[in-house]
Amino acid sequence: MPSYALITGASSGLGLAMAEALARRGYPLLLVARQRDPLESIATELTQRFGVEVLFRACDLGEPLRLSGFLLEIEESDRRIDLLVNCAGIRSYGHFLAQEWADEQDLIELNILALTRLCHAIGNRMAVHGGGQILNVASIAGFQPGPWMASYAASKAYVLSFSEALREELRQTGIKVSVLCPGPVLSPHRVIGRLRAARCMSPEEVALYTVRALARNRAIIIPGKRNRWLARAPRLTSRWLTRKLAGTINKMFRPHQPL
């Protein structure tokens, strides 16, 4: 029975880059995203380029009933998942009280609840098979409060803390847990100036660094020296100063359009 790497949010950005990086290394893939057409095209291309089996499933993981259906399909198919990559997520920006509550709820459902449920369901299957590996995608935004992106930063703080806790809990089961905390990543949906673009890593750069770090079983993966410094900086300052600085930076470098 082949073992698969399950990647959520695999139709674009970092999820797509992770799919390509893993396919290049011979991993059979199970790709998940909301839209079927991009997934079908990606699956065909990766199969042709790398000769690996690529399955796909269109599913809005932020919808609890659809997520339940997807997990039931995996259970009934008896496919073995050796690597879970939780890339799917929503980013928000702006004054919290000005946001539509439905959008905030969607963020919480996907960034926190869906990720946690996938870890629980797939983690239990991994434990039965004697091990596996989980990679959850957080952000350097999770290392401090994020005024003007409050829910997003808080969701990534949850992912960071949750993943570190799971790593210790699951150590004896043979399941390895890592958390990826990238800085800004270039994507087709992000409109930024040249200066800011120079400070962003490409999805391919992040994916390559991440795959190498996974092979070494790194607990917290932070691509880029500048990002590693930014992740450590909040430990060197008081909380009130950290949130003041974060708020000032987020207001200065806000995106030109919603992400």
Backbone hydrogen bonds, N-H to C=O, Kabsch-Sander energy under -0.5 kcal/mol:
donor,donor_aa,acceptor,acceptor_aa,energy
4,Y,80,R,-2.6
5,A,28,P,-2.3
6,L,4,Y,-0.6
6,L,83,L,-2.9
7,I,5,A,-0.6
7,I,30,L,-2.3
8,T,85,V,-2.4
9,G,32,V,-1.0
10,A,32,V,-2.0
12,S,9,G,-0.7
15,G,12,S,-0.8
16,L,12,S,-1.3
17,A,13,G,-2.2
18,M,14,L,-2.6
19,A,15,G,-1.9
20,E,16,L,-2.3
21,A,17,A,-2.5
22,L,18,M,-2.4
23,A,19,A,-2.4
24,R,20,E,-2.3
25,R,21,A,-0.7
25,R,22,L,-0.6
26,G,23,A,-1.9
27,Y,22,L,-2.2
29,L,53,E,-2.6
30,L,5,A,-2.5
31,L,55,L,-2.8
32,V,7,I,-2.4
33,A,57,R,-1.3
39,L,35,Q,-0.9
40,E,36,R,-2.6
41,S,37,D,-2.0
42,I,38,P,-2.5
43,A,39,L,-2.9
44,T,40,E,-2.1
45,E,41,S,-2.3
46,L,42,I,-2.8
47,T,43,A,-2.0
48,Q,44,T,-2.2
49,R,45,E,-2.5
50,F,46,L,-2.5
51,G,47,T,-1.9
52,V,46,L,-0.5
55,L,29,L,-3.1
57,R,31,L,-2.4
59,C,33,A,-2.8
59,C,57,R,-0.6
61,L,59,C,-1.1
63,E,60,D,-2.0
67,L,63,E,-2.5
68,S,64,P,-2.3
69,G,65,L,-2.1
70,F,66,R,-2.3
71,L,67,L,-2.6
72,L,68,S,-2.1
73,E,69,G,-2.0
74,I,70,F,-1.9
75,E,71,L,-2.1
76,E,72,L,-2.6
77,S,73,E,-2.2
78,D,74,I,-1.2
79,R,74,I,-0.8
80,R,2,P,-0.8
81,I,79,R,-0.5
82,D,4,Y,-1.9
82,D,80,R,-0.7
83,L,4,Y,-1.5
84,L,133,Q,-2.4
85,V,6,L,-3.3
85,V,83,L,-0.5
86,N,84,L,-0.6
86,N,135,L,-2.8
87,C,8,T,-0.5
87,C,85,V,-1.3
94,G,148,W,-2.9
98,A,95,H,-1.2
99,Q,95,H,-0.6
99,Q,96,F,-1.4
103,D,100,E,-0.6
104,E,100,E,-1.8
105,Q,101,W,-2.7
106,D,102,A,-2.1
107,L,103,D,-1.9
108,I,104,E,-2.1
109,E,105,Q,-2.8
110,L,106,D,-2.2
111,N,107,L,-2.9
112,I,108,I,-1.6
113,L,108,I,-2.1
114,A,109,E,-2.7
115,L,110,L,-0.9
116,T,112,I,-2.5
117,R,113,L,-2.5
118,L,114,A,-2.5
119,C,115,L,-2.2
120,H,116,T,-2.1
121,A,117,R,-2.9
122,I,118,L,-2.6
123,G,118,L,-0.6
123,G,119,C,-1.6
124,N,120,H,-1.8
125,R,121,A,-1.4
126,M,122,I,-2.6
127,A,123,G,-2.4
128,V,124,N,-1.7
129,H,125,R,-1.6
130,G,127,A,-0.9
131,G,126,M,-2.7
132,G,174,G,-1.4
133,Q,82,D,-2.1
134,I,176,K,-3.0
135,L,84,L,-3.3
136,N,178,S,-2.2
137,V,86,N,-1.8
138,A,136,N,-0.7
138,A,180,L,-3.5
140,I,182,P,-2.1
142,G,139,S,-1.8
143,F,140,I,-1.6
144,Q,141,A,-1.0
149,M,146,G,-2.3
153,A,149,M,-2.8
154,A,150,A,-2.3
155,S,151,S,-2.4
156,K,152,Y,-2.0
157,A,153,A,-2.0
158,Y,154,A,-2.0
159,V,155,S,-2.0
160,L,156,K,-2.3
161,S,157,A,-2.4
162,F,158,Y,-3.2
163,S,159,V,-2.3
164,E,160,L,-2.0
165,A,161,S,-2.2
166,L,162,F,-2.5
167,R,163,S,-2.1
168,E,164,E,-1.3
169,E,165,A,-2.3
170,L,166,L,-3.0
171,R,168,E,-0.7
173,T,170,L,-1.4
174,G,170,L,-0.6
174,G,171,R,-1.1
175,I,170,L,-1.3
176,K,132,G,-2.7
176,K,174,G,-0.6
178,S,134,I,-2.8
179,V,219,A,-2.4
180,L,136,N,-2.8
181,C,221,I,-3.4
186,L,201,M,-2.4
190,R,187,S,-1.6
191,V,189,H,-0.6
192,I,190,R,-0.7
197,A,193,G,-2.4
198,A,194,R,-1.9
199,R,195,L,-0.7
199,R,196,R,-0.9
200,C,197,A,-1.3
201,M,184,P,-1.8
206,V,202,S,-2.2
207,A,203,P,-2.6
208,L,204,E,-2.4
209,Y,205,E,-2.2
210,T,206,V,-2.4
211,V,207,A,-2.7
212,R,208,L,-1.7
213,A,209,Y,-2.1
214,L,210,T,-2.7
215,A,211,V,-1.7
216,R,212,R,-0.8
217,N,214,L,-1.6
218,R,213,A,-2.0
221,I,179,V,-3.0
221,I,219,A,-0.5
222,I,220,I,-0.6
228,R,224,G,-1.9
229,W,225,K,-2.1
230,L,226,R,-2.2
231,A,227,N,-2.0
232,R,228,R,-1.4
233,A,229,W,-1.8
235,R,232,R,-1.7
236,L,233,A,-2.0
237,T,234,P,-0.7
242,T,238,S,-2.4
243,R,239,R,-2.5
244,K,240,W,-1.7
245,L,241,L,-2.8
246,A,242,T,-2.6
247,G,243,R,-2.3
248,T,244,K,-2.3
249,I,245,L,-2.7
250,N,246,A,-2.6
251,K,247,G,-1.9
252,M,248,T,-2.2
253,F,249,I,-2.6
254,R,251,K,-0.8
256,H,191,V,-1.2
